[in-house]
């Protein structure tokens, strides 16, 4: 009966939770957005992409593809996690403001 209410410390529970969260979010970003933009960038067709940063659409698509593919892979494997997460965060903040300003 005493084992039922025993709360103990699991040594690697926090690290395992962060690992699962980091990998799952990176895979969802890569599969949901990254592969589509990767194919659009390297298809050879005309680029029809919004100009988010005031640059040409081809360069904007290249930067977005870098943020969503390369940086999400870096975050998933845990290499340069903070540096890989910053471009992705800045990109999504900019996209939110772009869609808000576009509606006005």
Secondary structure, DSSP 8 states (H G I E B T S, - for coil): -GGGG-----TTHHHHHHHHHHHHHHHHHIIIIIHHHHHHHSS-S------SSSS-HHHHHHHHHIIIIIHHHHHHHTSSHHHHHHHHHHHHHHHHHHHHHHH-
